């Protein structure tokens, strides 16, 4: 189901603010949706998350019981970012520098500067005082780490002898986890022993007695061993202890304890309550830093502390969006809303795949009707994010922005912006950056046999750092496949017309992507140039030194093997990603492939007859170049050519690069059969296509595949398909 929105644009002010949504919790996702429905002209939004997807926790029990797919319970953040027209940064935040309004990261990524920050980063389970981590202990939070472990348990369980399974925590999460485990055990017709361990006298401590009675009866009827008044103080691999008393030994231990605050708030010296949760006022603002907002389970709502429940985060999203909007547009403080939480809200707990316990105030009842109702609500909520508006027509664009229309050096970026960007980058990359600001620099080359290559790409991802990283790897690939060692590079960055605050963040992130590649590969960045442009663009010029040999395209000989290392389909997948129609797993695979350097192992490199990388001309086009240069033909086994998952589905949904048809026109006359579009698809930092003597096949490492053989030139269709 595709949901459409009417887009209205607020033109009542002129601003250049950067809004950073840190964390993809329910409130920030709601805020993103509202920003997409009514964008603020001149304001850029950056979404930061450490995952490709964000789970909707309300559907997690249903997923664990096998009622939903993984895709159905997750927000696809690449898709949302593309559709909403915002920057998406997939990275882990390590610090909030509230004094300088910066977000810092675990990786080499440059900090992101913000004007307004919204923190909605979730929680972790409260740790047992003494716990020795092991494969037997599974924490319910964060959900992103839970799901792979849960799926692994389900995969192993049918082949294992009867298992002893413990769930620590008798709150809603513990009850639902226990119910999910029982549901799966029953579906496998197993006889595992399940124990529910709780520190208090009653399960569901904060619920009415009626709800507690229903749950204890439910657990006992299902054969669950319930241990109350048993606070777990130590977990030693598979053994559980309560105040030195041995409780039992278990094969799987699920930790469903109370919530614990993320450490980032204390590390960032942000105001917290005594348990470490971010303190916010009634307007969801941090009093000491009014440009910082917070929502969801990670906050302490100072007017009246709230239970950790998703219902609050969802409702906070509307207030959060309004208040950020008012703050950015400098509207009167009186127009900023107070968040008024519900005093009594309906609590729903899954007891099975068909029954839910509903409780409000002093009453409670279990019924299958509540399951039907909850499923309807949850599915409807997720469908609201099926499609977001993301494109502006020319008439809607922000013509109030002062655009630099000069040519020549008048199109260069201001010195103040460049100085700030350079000083920030030098904090992490001083060893690969120029130490002075001269007009030219000596290249760090020692030999006469030097080689140079240049490549350029327009921006193609929601994350500028990834754009910089992948574009640089794409340019370096030309040297690596030729056996040349890259030693230095220079870049030219074209920045689309936007306000200075947005240009600063974009340039910082692009440059940190370029410099990360330099740092990882011991390459010196010798110079950089910036200018304003109609669109974001990056050109990279690379200089390298000859090593023992230089690989040319003319070395193929009959009988040689044709080998390849990566998968095809990145151009088609990029089209889908840019249109907001790429699945989260596909997006992850795409980014993983494009950020993989095209190294050739030394032992293999020395024996190759020829090599090239698959880029704009597609697989067939670049194979054609090798055959044309060497006067040979090829026999290709398409079953051995690896392709990104679901590529044909994307083609069927009309995700095709313009160059596919051009490549087919140029190269299909040399192919024996009519083959799929993916083989003509232009690739970004695509696979290496290399020619190896048949007697050297043992040199192939994991990830390399033999896809065909070189044959003598005997017919006009050089590329024979089998």
C-alpha positions as CSV (number, residue, x, y, z in Angstrom):
1,X,0.0,0.0,0.0
2,X,1.4,3.4,-1.0
3,X,0.4,6.3,1.2
4,X,0.5,9.8,-0.3
5,X,0.8,13.1,1.6
6,X,0.0,16.7,0.7
7,X,3.2,18.7,0.8
8,X,3.0,22.2,2.2
9,X,6.0,24.4,2.4
10,X,6.7,27.0,5.2
11,X,8.1,30.1,3.6
12,X,7.5,32.4,6.6
13,X,11.2,32.7,7.5
14,X,14.7,32.5,6.2
15,X,17.1,30.1,7.9
16,X,20.1,28.0,7.3
17,X,19.7,25.5,10.2
18,X,20.9,21.9,10.4
19,X,18.6,19.6,12.3
20,X,20.2,16.3,13.4
21,X,18.0,13.4,14.4
22,X,20.3,11.2,16.4
23,X,18.8,7.7,16.7
24,X,16.0,6.2,14.7
25,X,13.6,5.7,17.5
26,X,9.8,6.1,17.1
27,X,9.8,9.8,18.0
28,X,12.5,10.7,15.5
29,X,10.9,8.7,12.8
30,X,7.7,10.5,13.4
31,X,9.6,13.8,13.3
32,X,11.2,12.8,10.0
33,X,7.8,12.1,8.6
34,X,6.5,15.5,9.6
35,X,9.5,17.3,8.2
36,X,8.9,15.5,4.9
37,X,5.2,16.4,4.9
38,X,6.0,20.1,5.5
39,X,9.6,20.8,4.7
40,X,11.3,23.9,6.1
41,X,13.0,25.8,3.2
42,X,16.7,26.2,3.7
43,X,16.8,23.7,6.6
44,X,18.7,20.4,6.1
45,X,17.8,17.3,8.1
46,X,20.4,14.6,9.0
47,X,19.3,11.2,10.3
48,X,21.9,9.2,12.2
49,X,21.6,5.6,13.2
50,X,24.1,2.7,13.7
51,X,21.9,0.4,11.6
52,X,20.4,0.2,8.1
53,X,16.9,-0.4,9.7
54,X,15.1,0.6,12.9
55,X,12.7,-1.9,14.5
56,X,9.1,-1.0,15.6
57,X,9.2,-2.6,19.0
58,X,5.4,-3.1,19.1
59,X,5.7,-5.8,16.5
60,X,8.7,-7.6,17.9
61,X,6.8,-10.2,19.9
62,X,4.8,-11.1,16.8
63,X,8.0,-11.4,14.8
64,X,9.5,-13.7,17.5
65,X,6.4,-15.9,17.2
66,X,6.7,-16.1,13.4
67,X,3.7,-13.8,12.6
68,X,5.7,-11.1,10.8
69,X,8.7,-11.0,8.6
70,X,11.8,-9.0,9.5
71,X,11.0,-6.5,6.8
72,X,7.5,-5.9,8.1
73,X,8.7,-4.9,11.6
74,X,11.5,-2.5,10.5
75,X,11.7,1.0,9.1
76,X,14.1,0.9,6.1
77,X,16.2,4.0,6.9
78,X,17.9,4.2,3.5
79,X,14.4,4.2,1.9
80,X,13.0,6.8,4.4
81,X,16.0,9.0,3.9
82,X,15.9,8.9,0.2
83,X,12.1,9.5,0.1
84,X,12.3,12.3,2.6
85,X,15.3,13.9,0.9
86,X,17.5,13.9,4.0
87,X,21.1,12.9,4.7
88,X,21.4,9.5,6.3
89,X,24.5,8.7,8.3
90,X,25.0,5.1,9.3
91,X,27.5,5.3,12.1
92,X,27.7,5.0,15.9
93,X,27.7,8.2,17.9
94,X,30.2,8.3,20.7
95,X,29.9,11.9,22.0
96,X,27.7,14.9,21.9
97,X,29.8,18.1,22.1
98,X,27.1,20.4,23.3
99,X,29.4,23.4,23.7
100,X,30.5,23.3,20.1
101,X,27.2,21.8,18.7
102,X,28.9,18.7,17.2
103,X,28.2,15.0,17.1
104,X,31.3,12.8,17.1
105,X,31.5,9.2,15.9
106,X,33.3,5.9,16.6
107,X,34.7,5.8,13.1
108,X,37.1,8.2,11.3
109,X,34.1,10.2,10.2
110,X,34.4,13.9,10.7
111,X,32.1,15.4,13.3
112,X,28.7,16.7,12.2
113,X,27.7,20.2,13.2
114,X,24.1,20.9,14.3
115,X,21.9,23.8,15.1
116,X,19.2,21.6,16.6
117,X,19.7,18.0,17.9
118,X,17.0,15.5,18.7
119,X,18.2,12.5,20.8
120,X,16.1,9.3,20.5
121,X,18.7,6.6,20.9
122,X,16.9,3.9,23.0
123,X,18.1,1.9,26.0
124,X,20.0,-1.2,27.0
125,X,18.9,-3.9,29.5
126,X,20.1,-3.3,33.0
127,X,23.2,-5.4,33.6
128,X,23.5,-8.2,36.1
129,X,26.1,-7.1,38.7
130,X,28.4,-10.0,37.7
131,X,28.0,-11.4,34.2
132,X,30.5,-13.3,32.1
133,X,29.5,-12.7,28.5
134,X,29.0,-15.9,26.5
135,X,27.1,-17.2,23.5
136,X,24.5,-18.6,26.0
137,X,23.5,-15.1,27.2
138,X,21.1,-13.1,24.9
139,X,20.1,-9.6,25.7
140,X,16.8,-8.3,24.4
141,X,18.2,-4.8,23.8
142,X,19.3,-3.4,21.4
143,X,16.8,-5.2,19.1
144,X,19.3,-5.0,16.2
145,X,21.6,-7.4,18.1
146,X,18.8,-9.6,19.4
147,X,17.3,-10.6,16.1
148,X,20.4,-12.4,14.6
149,X,20.8,-14.3,17.9
150,X,17.1,-15.2,18.0
151,X,17.2,-16.4,14.5
152,X,20.3,-18.5,15.2
153,X,18.5,-20.1,18.2
154,X,15.6,-21.0,16.1
155,X,17.8,-22.5,13.4
156,X,19.7,-24.6,15.9
157,X,16.8,-25.7,18.1
158,X,15.2,-28.4,16.0
159,X,18.4,-30.4,15.9
160,X,19.3,-30.1,19.6
161,X,18.4,-32.4,22.4
162,X,15.9,-30.9,25.0
163,X,17.2,-27.5,26.1
164,X,17.1,-25.6,29.4
165,X,16.0,-22.1,28.7
166,X,15.9,-19.2,31.2
167,X,14.3,-15.8,30.9
168,X,15.5,-13.3,33.5
169,X,12.9,-10.6,34.2
170,X,9.2,-10.9,34.8
171,X,8.1,-7.6,33.3
172,X,6.2,-7.2,30.0
173,X,9.4,-8.0,27.9
174,X,10.1,-11.1,29.9
175,X,6.5,-12.4,29.6
176,X,6.4,-11.8,25.9
177,X,9.8,-13.4,25.3
178,X,8.6,-16.4,27.4
179,X,5.4,-16.6,25.3
180,X,7.4,-16.4,22.1
181,X,9.7,-19.2,23.2
182,X,6.8,-21.4,24.2
183,X,5.1,-20.7,20.8
184,X,8.2,-21.8,18.9
185,X,8.8,-24.8,21.1
186,X,5.3,-26.0,20.4
187,X,5.6,-25.4,16.7
188,X,8.7,-27.6,16.7
189,X,7.0,-30.3,18.8
190,X,9.7,-30.1,21.4
191,X,9.9,-30.7,25.1
192,X,12.3,-28.0,26.3
193,X,12.4,-26.8,29.9
194,X,11.6,-23.1,30.3
195,X,12.1,-21.1,33.5
196,X,11.0,-17.5,34.1
197,X,13.1,-15.8,36.9
198,X,12.0,-12.6,38.5
199,X,13.4,-10.6,41.4
200,X,10.0,-9.5,42.9
201,X,7.2,-11.5,44.5
202,X,4.8,-11.0,41.6
203,X,5.2,-11.0,37.8
204,X,4.2,-7.8,36.1
205,X,4.9,-5.9,39.3
206,X,3.4,-2.6,38.1
207,X,0.2,-4.2,36.8
208,X,-3.1,-4.8,38.7
209,X,-3.6,-8.1,40.6
210,X,-6.0,-9.3,37.9
211,X,-3.3,-9.0,35.2
212,X,-0.7,-10.7,37.5
213,X,-3.1,-13.6,38.1
214,X,-3.8,-14.1,34.4
215,X,-0.1,-14.2,33.6
216,X,0.9,-16.6,36.3
217,X,-1.9,-18.9,35.3
218,X,-0.9,-18.7,31.7
219,X,2.7,-19.5,32.5
220,X,1.9,-22.5,34.7
221,X,-0.5,-23.9,32.1
222,X,2.3,-23.8,29.5
223,X,4.6,-25.7,31.8
224,X,6.9,-22.7,32.6
225,X,8.8,-23.0,35.9
226,X,8.3,-19.6,37.6
227,X,10.9,-18.5,40.1
228,X,9.9,-15.3,42.0
229,X,11.8,-13.4,44.7
230,X,15.0,-14.6,42.9
231,X,17.2,-11.6,42.0
232,X,19.9,-12.7,39.7
233,X,23.2,-11.4,40.9
234,X,25.7,-13.4,38.8
235,X,25.8,-15.2,35.5
236,X,28.8,-17.4,34.9
237,X,28.5,-18.7,31.3
238,X,25.5,-21.0,31.7
239,X,25.1,-20.9,35.5
240,X,22.8,-18.4,37.3
241,X,23.2,-17.4,40.9
242,X,21.1,-15.3,43.3
243,X,23.2,-13.9,46.2
244,X,25.7,-16.8,46.0
245,X,22.9,-19.4,45.8
246,X,23.0,-21.5,42.7
247,X,19.7,-21.2,40.8
248,X,20.4,-23.5,37.8
249,X,22.4,-24.2,34.6
250,X,20.9,-23.3,31.3
251,X,21.6,-23.7,27.6
252,X,20.1,-20.3,26.7
253,X,19.6,-17.3,29.0
254,X,17.5,-14.4,27.8
255,X,18.1,-11.1,29.7
256,X,14.8,-9.2,29.9
257,X,15.7,-6.9,32.8
258,X,14.7,-3.3,33.4
259,X,16.0,-0.5,31.2
260,X,19.5,1.1,31.5
261,X,20.5,4.4,30.1
262,X,23.0,4.7,27.3
263,X,26.5,5.8,28.5
264,X,26.7,8.5,25.9
265,X,24.9,11.1,28.0
266,X,27.3,10.9,30.9
267,X,30.3,10.7,28.5
268,X,29.0,13.9,26.9
269,X,28.4,15.6,30.2
270,X,24.7,16.2,29.4
271,X,22.4,16.6,32.3
272,X,20.9,13.3,33.5
273,X,18.9,11.9,36.4
274,X,20.5,9.7,39.0
275,X,20.2,6.6,36.8
276,X,21.8,8.3,33.7
277,X,18.8,9.1,31.6
278,X,18.7,12.5,29.7
279,X,16.8,15.1,31.6
280,X,14.2,17.0,29.5
281,X,11.5,19.5,30.5
282,X,7.9,19.5,29.5
283,X,8.8,20.7,26.0
284,X,11.2,17.8,25.6
285,X,14.1,20.2,25.7
286,X,17.3,20.0,27.8
287,X,17.1,23.1,30.1
288,X,20.8,23.8,29.9
289,X,21.0,23.4,26.1
290,X,17.6,24.4,24.6
291,X,18.7,23.4,21.1
292,X,18.9,19.8,22.3
293,X,15.7,17.8,22.4
294,X,15.1,14.3,23.6
295,X,12.4,11.6,23.4
296,X,11.6,8.0,23.9
297,X,13.0,5.5,26.4
298,X,16.4,7.3,26.7
299,X,14.9,10.4,28.5
300,X,13.9,11.2,32.0
301,X,10.8,13.4,31.7
302,X,11.4,15.7,34.6
303,X,7.7,16.9,35.1
304,X,6.6,13.3,35.8
305,X,8.9,10.2,35.2
306,X,7.4,7.9,32.6
307,X,7.4,4.1,32.2
308,X,9.6,2.8,29.4
309,X,6.9,2.1,26.8
310,X,6.7,2.7,23.1
311,X,3.3,4.4,23.3
312,X,5.0,7.5,24.8
313,X,7.6,7.8,22.1
314,X,5.1,7.6,19.3
315,X,3.0,10.4,20.9
316,X,6.1,12.4,21.7
317,X,6.9,12.5,18.0
318,X,4.2,15.0,17.2
319,X,5.2,17.4,20.0
320,X,8.9,16.9,19.1
321,X,8.3,17.8,15.5
322,X,6.3,20.9,16.4
323,X,8.8,22.2,18.9
324,X,11.8,21.7,16.7
325,X,10.0,23.5,13.9
326,X,9.1,26.4,16.2
327,X,12.6,26.6,17.6
328,X,14.3,26.6,14.2
329,X,11.9,29.3,12.9
330,X,12.4,31.3,16.0
331,X,8.7,31.5,16.8
332,X,7.6,32.7,20.2
333,X,8.4,30.3,23.1
334,X,4.7,30.3,23.9
335,X,4.0,28.4,20.7
336,X,6.3,25.6,21.8
337,X,4.0,22.8,23.1
338,X,4.2,20.9,26.4
339,X,4.1,17.2,26.1
340,X,1.2,15.9,28.2
341,X,1.6,12.1,28.7
342,X,-1.4,9.9,29.2
343,X,-2.1,9.1,32.8
344,X,-3.7,5.8,32.0
345,X,-2.8,4.0,28.8
346,X,-3.8,0.6,27.6
347,X,-1.0,-1.9,28.1
348,X,-1.0,-4.9,25.7
349,X,1.1,-8.0,26.3
350,X,1.3,-11.0,23.9
351,X,0.5,-14.3,25.6
352,X,0.5,-16.4,22.5
353,X,0.2,-16.0,18.7
354,X,-3.5,-15.5,19.0
355,X,-4.1,-13.9,22.5
356,X,-3.2,-10.7,24.1
357,X,-3.5,-9.5,27.7
358,X,-5.0,-6.0,27.9
359,X,-4.8,-3.9,31.0
360,X,-5.7,-0.4,32.0
361,X,-6.1,1.0,35.5
362,X,-7.4,-1.8,37.7
363,X,-8.9,-4.0,35.1
364,X,-7.3,-6.7,32.8
365,X,-8.6,-9.3,30.3
366,X,-7.0,-11.7,27.9
367,X,-8.6,-12.2,24.5
368,X,-7.9,-13.0,20.8
369,X,-9.9,-9.8,19.9
370,X,-7.1,-7.6,21.3
371,X,-4.6,-9.5,19.1
372,X,-6.7,-8.7,16.0
373,X,-7.1,-5.1,17.0
374,X,-3.4,-4.6,17.8
375,X,-2.3,-6.2,14.6
376,X,-4.5,-3.8,12.7
377,X,-3.1,-0.8,14.6
378,X,0.6,-1.9,14.1
379,X,0.3,-2.7,10.4
380,X,-1.5,0.6,9.8
381,X,1.2,2.5,11.7
382,X,4.0,1.0,9.6
383,X,2.1,1.6,6.3
384,X,2.1,5.3,7.1
385,X,5.8,5.2,6.3
386,X,5.3,3.4,3.0
387,X,6.0,6.5,0.9
388,X,7.1,10.0,1.8
389,X,7.3,13.0,-0.4
390,X,10.8,13.9,-1.3
391,X,11.1,15.9,-4.5
392,X,10.6,19.6,-5.0
393,X,9.4,21.0,-8.3
394,X,11.3,23.9,-9.6
395,X,8.5,26.3,-8.6
396,X,8.8,25.1,-5.0
397,X,12.5,25.5,-4.6
398,X,13.9,28.0,-2.2
399,X,14.5,31.1,-4.3
400,X,15.1,33.2,-1.2
401,X,18.5,31.6,-0.9
402,X,21.4,33.7,-2.3
403,X,23.0,31.6,-5.0
404,X,26.5,32.2,-6.2
405,X,26.1,32.5,-10.0
406,X,29.6,33.6,-10.6
407,X,32.0,31.8,-12.9
408,X,35.8,31.4,-12.7
409,X,37.3,31.9,-9.3
410,X,34.1,33.7,-8.2
411,X,32.6,30.2,-7.8
412,X,35.0,29.1,-5.1
413,X,34.0,28.4,-1.5
414,X,34.6,31.0,1.1
415,X,37.9,31.0,3.0
416,X,36.2,31.0,6.5
417,X,34.3,27.9,5.7
418,X,37.4,26.1,4.3
419,X,39.5,27.1,7.3
420,X,36.9,25.6,9.7
421,X,36.6,22.4,7.7
422,X,40.4,21.9,7.4
423,X,40.9,22.5,11.1
424,X,38.3,19.9,12.0
425,X,39.6,17.3,9.5
426,X,43.2,17.7,10.8
427,X,42.0,16.3,14.2
428,X,41.8,12.9,12.7
429,X,43.7,13.0,9.4
430,X,46.8,15.2,9.9
431,X,49.1,12.4,8.9
432,X,47.6,12.2,5.3
433,X,46.8,15.9,4.8
434,X,49.0,18.7,3.6
435,X,50.7,20.5,6.5
436,X,50.8,23.9,4.8
437,X,48.5,25.7,2.4
438,X,50.8,26.1,-0.6
439,X,49.6,26.4,-4.1
440,X,51.4,23.2,-5.1
441,X,53.0,20.2,-3.4
442,X,55.8,17.7,-4.1
443,X,54.5,14.2,-4.8
444,X,55.8,11.5,-2.4
445,X,57.2,9.4,-5.3
446,X,60.7,7.9,-5.4
447,X,60.9,6.3,-8.8
448,X,60.6,7.5,-12.4
449,X,58.0,4.9,-13.3
450,X,55.0,7.0,-12.1
451,X,51.4,6.6,-13.3
452,X,48.4,8.9,-13.0
453,X,44.6,8.3,-13.3
454,X,41.5,10.5,-12.9
455,X,37.9,9.8,-12.2
456,X,34.8,11.8,-11.2
457,X,31.3,11.1,-10.0
458,X,28.2,13.1,-9.1
459,X,26.7,12.5,-5.7
460,X,24.7,9.2,-5.5
461,X,24.1,8.4,-1.8
462,X,22.2,10.0,1.1
463,X,25.5,9.9,3.1
464,X,28.2,12.3,1.9
465,X,31.0,10.5,3.7
466,X,30.1,7.2,1.9
467,X,30.0,9.2,-1.4
468,X,33.5,10.5,-0.7
469,X,34.8,7.1,0.4
470,X,33.3,5.1,-2.5
471,X,34.3,7.7,-5.1
472,X,37.9,7.6,-3.9
473,X,38.0,3.8,-3.9
474,X,36.5,3.9,-7.4
475,X,39.3,6.1,-8.6
476,X,42.0,4.1,-6.9
477,X,40.7,0.9,-8.5
478,X,42.2,1.9,-11.9
479,X,45.7,1.8,-10.3
480,X,45.2,-1.3,-8.2
481,X,44.0,-3.4,-11.2
482,X,47.1,-2.3,-13.1
483,X,49.5,-3.4,-10.4
484,X,50.3,0.2,-9.5
485,X,50.8,1.3,-5.9
486,X,48.8,4.5,-5.2
487,X,50.9,7.0,-3.2
488,X,49.1,10.4,-3.5
489,X,45.9,11.9,-4.7
490,X,44.3,15.3,-5.2
491,X,40.6,16.1,-5.3
492,X,38.2,18.6,-6.7
493,X,34.9,18.9,-4.9
494,X,31.9,20.7,-6.5
495,X,29.3,21.7,-4.0
496,X,25.7,22.3,-5.0
497,X,24.2,25.7,-4.2
498,X,23.1,25.6,-0.6
499,X,23.5,27.7,2.5
500,X,26.9,27.8,4.3
501,X,25.8,25.6,7.2
502,X,24.8,22.8,4.9
503,X,27.9,23.2,2.7
504,X,30.1,23.0,5.8
505,X,28.6,19.7,6.9
506,X,28.6,18.2,3.3
507,X,32.2,19.2,2.7
508,X,33.3,17.8,6.1
509,X,31.7,14.5,5.5
510,X,32.9,14.1,1.9
511,X,36.4,15.0,2.9
512,X,36.4,12.6,5.8
513,X,35.4,9.8,3.4
514,X,38.2,10.6,1.1
515,X,40.7,10.9,4.0
516,X,39.6,7.7,5.6
517,X,40.6,5.9,2.4
518,X,43.9,7.7,2.4
519,X,44.5,6.8,6.0
520,X,43.6,3.2,5.5
521,X,45.8,2.8,2.5
522,X,48.8,5.0,3.4
523,X,48.1,7.5,0.6
524,X,48.9,11.2,0.9
525,X,46.3,13.7,-0.1
526,X,48.5,16.3,-1.8
527,X,45.9,19.0,-2.6
528,X,42.2,19.7,-2.8
529,X,40.0,22.3,-4.6
530,X,36.4,23.3,-4.0
531,X,33.9,25.3,-6.0
532,X,30.2,25.9,-6.2
533,X,28.4,23.8,-8.8
534,X,24.9,23.0,-10.1
535,X,25.2,19.6,-8.3
536,X,27.5,17.9,-5.8
537,X,30.4,16.4,-7.7
538,X,33.8,14.8,-6.8
539,X,36.8,14.3,-9.0
540,X,39.8,12.3,-7.8
541,X,43.2,12.3,-9.4
542,X,45.5,9.5,-8.3
543,X,49.3,9.1,-8.7
544,X,51.0,5.8,-8.2
545,X,54.4,4.0,-8.5
546,X,55.2,1.0,-10.6
547,X,56.0,-2.1,-8.6
548,X,57.2,-5.3,-10.2
549,X,55.0,-5.2,-13.2
550,X,52.2,-3.2,-14.9
551,X,49.1,-5.1,-16.1
552,X,47.7,-4.1,-19.4
553,X,44.5,-5.1,-21.1
554,X,46.2,-7.0,-24.0
555,X,47.6,-10.0,-22.1
556,X,44.8,-12.6,-22.5
557,X,45.8,-15.9,-24.2
558,X,43.7,-18.9,-25.3
559,X,43.2,-21.3,-22.4
560,X,43.5,-18.7,-19.7
561,X,40.8,-18.4,-17.0
562,X,38.5,-15.4,-16.6
563,X,38.1,-14.6,-12.9
564,X,36.1,-12.0,-11.0
565,X,35.8,-11.0,-7.4
566,X,32.6,-9.0,-6.6
567,X,28.9,-9.1,-7.6
568,X,27.2,-7.2,-10.4
569,X,24.2,-5.0,-10.1
570,X,25.3,-1.9,-8.2
571,X,24.1,0.5,-10.8
572,X,20.6,-1.0,-10.8
573,X,20.6,-1.1,-6.9
574,X,21.7,2.5,-6.8
575,X,18.8,3.6,-9.0
576,X,16.4,1.9,-6.6
577,X,18.1,3.4,-3.5
578,X,17.9,6.9,-4.9
579,X,14.2,6.4,-5.6
580,X,13.6,5.0,-2.1
581,X,12.8,1.5,-3.3
582,X,15.6,-0.6,-2.1
583,X,15.2,-3.2,0.7
584,X,17.4,-2.8,3.8
585,X,19.3,-6.0,3.3
586,X,19.9,-5.0,-0.3
587,X,21.1,-1.6,0.7
588,X,23.5,-3.1,3.2
589,X,24.9,-5.5,0.6
590,X,25.3,-2.7,-1.9
591,X,27.2,-0.4,0.5
592,X,29.3,-3.3,1.7
593,X,30.3,-4.1,-1.9
594,X,31.0,-0.5,-3.0
595,X,33.2,0.2,0.1
596,X,35.4,-2.9,-0.5
597,X,38.7,-1.9,-2.0
598,X,39.8,-3.6,-5.2
599,X,43.0,-5.1,-3.8
600,X,44.6,-8.0,-5.7
601,X,46.6,-10.3,-3.5
602,X,50.3,-10.1,-4.3
603,X,50.7,-13.8,-5.2
604,X,47.8,-13.6,-7.6
605,X,48.8,-10.2,-9.1
606,X,52.2,-11.5,-10.1
607,X,50.7,-14.3,-12.2
608,X,47.9,-12.4,-13.9
609,X,48.1,-11.9,-17.7
610,X,45.6,-9.0,-17.7
611,X,43.1,-7.1,-15.6
612,X,40.6,-4.3,-15.5
613,X,37.7,-3.1,-13.3
614,X,34.1,-3.3,-14.2
615,X,32.7,0.3,-14.2
616,X,30.7,2.4,-16.6
617,X,30.6,0.1,-19.6
618,X,29.3,-2.8,-17.5
619,X,30.5,-6.4,-17.4
620,X,30.2,-7.1,-21.1
621,X,31.7,-3.7,-22.1
622,X,34.9,-4.2,-20.0
623,X,35.2,-7.9,-21.0
624,X,35.0,-6.6,-24.6
625,X,37.9,-4.3,-23.9
626,X,40.1,-7.1,-22.7
627,X,39.2,-9.3,-25.7
628,X,39.7,-6.5,-28.3
629,X,43.1,-5.6,-26.9
630,X,44.3,-9.2,-26.9
631,X,42.7,-10.4,-30.2
632,X,40.8,-13.2,-28.4
633,X,37.3,-14.5,-27.7
634,X,35.7,-15.8,-24.4
635,X,33.4,-18.5,-23.3
636,X,31.4,-17.2,-20.3
637,X,29.4,-19.3,-17.8
638,X,26.8,-16.9,-16.5
639,X,25.8,-19.2,-13.7
640,X,29.2,-18.5,-12.1
641,X,28.8,-14.7,-12.3
642,X,27.7,-13.4,-8.9
643,X,24.8,-10.9,-8.8
644,X,23.5,-8.8,-6.0
645,X,20.3,-10.3,-4.4
646,X,17.0,-9.5,-6.1
647,X,18.5,-7.5,-8.9
648,X,16.0,-8.9,-11.4
649,X,13.1,-7.8,-9.2
650,X,14.5,-4.3,-9.3
651,X,14.8,-4.4,-13.1
652,X,11.2,-5.6,-13.3
653,X,10.2,-2.6,-11.2
654,X,11.9,-0.4,-13.9
655,X,15.1,0.5,-12.0
656,X,17.5,0.8,-14.9
657,X,20.5,3.0,-15.6
658,X,20.3,5.1,-18.7
659,X,23.7,3.6,-19.7
660,X,22.3,0.1,-19.9
661,X,20.7,0.7,-23.2
662,X,23.7,2.6,-24.5
663,X,26.0,-0.3,-23.4
664,X,23.7,-2.8,-25.1
665,X,23.8,-0.8,-28.3
666,X,27.6,-0.8,-28.3
667,X,28.5,-4.3,-27.1
668,X,25.5,-6.7,-27.6
669,X,26.6,-7.3,-31.3
670,X,29.6,-9.1,-29.9
671,X,27.6,-11.4,-27.6
672,X,26.2,-14.8,-28.8
673,X,22.9,-14.6,-26.8
674,X,20.4,-12.2,-25.6
675,X,21.3,-11.8,-21.9
676,X,19.9,-9.9,-18.9
677,X,20.3,-6.2,-18.5
678,X,22.5,-6.6,-15.3
679,X,25.4,-7.7,-17.5
680,X,25.4,-4.3,-19.2
681,X,24.8,-2.4,-15.9
682,X,27.4,0.3,-15.1
683,X,29.1,-0.4,-11.8
684,X,30.5,1.9,-9.1
685,X,33.7,0.5,-7.6
686,X,32.7,-2.7,-9.3
687,X,34.3,-6.1,-9.6
688,X,37.8,-6.8,-10.9
689,X,37.8,-8.8,-14.2
690,X,41.1,-10.6,-14.6
691,X,42.9,-13.1,-16.8
692,X,44.8,-15.9,-15.0
693,X,46.8,-18.9,-16.5
694,X,44.8,-22.1,-16.0
695,X,47.7,-23.7,-14.1
696,X,47.6,-21.0,-11.5
697,X,44.0,-21.6,-10.3
698,X,45.2,-22.6,-6.9
699,X,46.2,-19.0,-6.2
700,X,42.5,-17.9,-6.0
701,X,41.4,-16.8,-2.6
702,X,38.0,-16.7,-1.1
703,X,35.7,-14.3,-3.0
704,X,37.3,-15.0,-6.4
705,X,35.3,-17.0,-8.9
706,X,36.2,-18.5,-12.3
707,X,33.5,-17.3,-14.7
708,X,34.9,-18.5,-18.1
709,X,37.9,-19.1,-20.3
710,X,39.7,-17.3,-23.1
711,X,39.4,-18.9,-26.6
712,X,41.0,-18.1,-30.0
713,X,39.3,-15.4,-32.1
714,X,37.3,-17.3,-34.7
715,X,34.0,-15.5,-35.1
716,X,32.4,-12.0,-35.0
717,X,30.6,-12.7,-31.7
718,X,33.6,-12.8,-29.5
719,X,31.6,-13.5,-26.3
720,X,30.0,-16.9,-26.3
721,X,27.4,-17.5,-23.5
722,X,26.9,-20.9,-21.9
